[in-house]
Amino acid sequence: MTAPWRPALAPSVRLRHDAVRDADLLVMPERVVVLSPTAATILGACDGERTVTDIIDRLGRDFPDAPLARDVPEFLGQVRREGWVR
C-alpha cells in the first residue's frame, strides 16, 4: 500500500511575501511566480507533514463552500508537474 502524499515545496523553492507588491511569491532559481492568495494559502500548507486530505480539511474551515476536494488536488498536481512541490 502506498503512503498518502504529503506535499512539500521543492528544496530550491521558497514562498515569500513581497510587502512592496503586497503579493505572495514563489521564488525559484531564475524564476519568480506571483501567486494568487488562494495558491499561496494552499502552498503555505504544504509542509511535508500534512496529507492532501489534511490540507483540504484545514482549508475547509476557512472556505466551507469552496470545491476544495476537486480544486486542491488538481492545483497540487499541476504544481507538482512544474516541479515546485515534491
C-alpha positions in Angstrom: 0.0 0.0 0.0 1.3 3.4 -0.9 1.6 6.1 1.8 -0.5 9.2 1.2 1.3 12.1 -0.5 2.5 14.8 1.9 3.4 17.6 -0.4 6.2 20.0 0.4 7.9 22.8 -1.5 10.8 21.5 -3.6 14.2 22.2 -1.9 15.0 25.1 -4.3 11.6 26.8 -3.9 10.7 29.4 -1.4 7.4 31.0 -0.5 7.8 34.7 0.2 5.6 37.8 0.8 6.6 40.9 -1.1 5.5 43.8 1.0 6.1 46.4 -1.8 3.7 44.5 -4.2 1.6 43.1 -1.3 1.8 39.8 -3.1 2.9 36.3 -2.3 5.7 35.0 -4.5 7.1 31.6 -5.2 10.8 32.2 -5.6 12.9 29.7 -7.6 16.3 29.9 -9.2 16.0 32.0 -12.3 12.2 32.5 -11.8 9.6 34.2 -9.6 5.9 33.4 -9.8 3.3 35.9 -8.4 0.7 33.7 -6.6 -3.0 34.3 -6.1 -4.0 34.5 -2.4 -5.6 31.0 -2.8 -2.5 29.5 -4.3 -0.3 31.0 -1.6 -2.6 29.6 1.1 -2.5 26.1 -0.4 1.2 26.1 -0.9 1.7 27.5 2.6 0.1 24.4 3.9 2.5 22.1 2.0 4.9 21.4 4.9 5.7 17.8 4.2 3.7 16.7 7.2 0.1 17.2 6.1 -1.5 14.9 3.5 -3.6 16.4 0.7 -6.7 15.4 2.8 -5.3 17.3 5.8 -4.8 20.4 3.6 -8.3 20.2 2.3 -9.7 19.8 5.8 -7.7 22.7 7.1 -8.8 25.0 4.2 -12.4 23.8 4.6 -12.6 25.6 7.9 -11.9 28.9 6.3 -13.6 28.2 2.9 -16.6 25.9 3.7 -18.4 26.5 0.4 -15.4 26.1 -1.9 -15.0 23.0 -4.1 -11.7 22.1 -2.3 -11.9 18.3 -2.8 -11.7 18.9 -6.5 -9.6 22.1 -6.8 -6.8 21.4 -4.3 -5.7 18.1 -5.7 -5.9 19.5 -9.2 -3.8 22.5 -8.3 -1.2 20.4 -6.4 -0.9 18.0 -9.3 -0.2 21.0 -11.6 2.5 22.5 -9.4 4.0 19.0 -8.8 4.3 18.6 -12.6 6.0 22.0 -12.7 8.5 20.7 -10.1 7.5 23.3 -7.4 6.4 20.7 -4.9 7.6 17.2 -4.3 
